Amino acid sequence: MNQLIIVVFFACVAALLASPEPNAAARESQEKLREARQKCQSNPATAIDESSLRGWTRDGPRPANYGAHSLCISKTLGWQNEDGSVNTDTIRARAENILGSSPKLDEIVSECAQNKANAEETAIHLTRCYGKYAPRPKGRPPGRPH
């Protein structure tokens, strides 16, 4: 009986060590977003007032510089090309890395990877879409990625 318990214990430990951490891709994505936000906040041309961002609702007026800030983040993460167009290949690859191969993947990429009226509107759409579908750390509700 003791041998069986030992074998089961080591089998469980081996399985845990062999399997990749399920939230590693989501954590990596959140870290990249945090780094992009810091980069964009450090530039006065793309910085945004944190308190106005926290108090903003989707129905209210956007905080000053929100479009430039979103575009900076989107380009930094490779979601948009230098000309402001959507980089669908990067979006698909990152979504697949986070969500895995899923029947819903094409639907999400179609919804998110849309060019809008201009580069800033496209970036706002992309960041909102990211906020809608990105996995969250425990205890954090869905919402804007900022």
Buried (B, 14 or more C-beta within 10 A) or exposed (E): EEEEEEEEEEEEEEEEEEEEEEBEBBEEBBEBBEEBBEEBBEEEEBBBBEEBBEEBEEEEEBBEBBBBBBBBBBBBBBBBEEEBEBBBEBBBEBBBEBBEEEEEBEEBBEEBBBBBEEBBBBBBBBBBBBBBBBBEEEEEEEEBBB
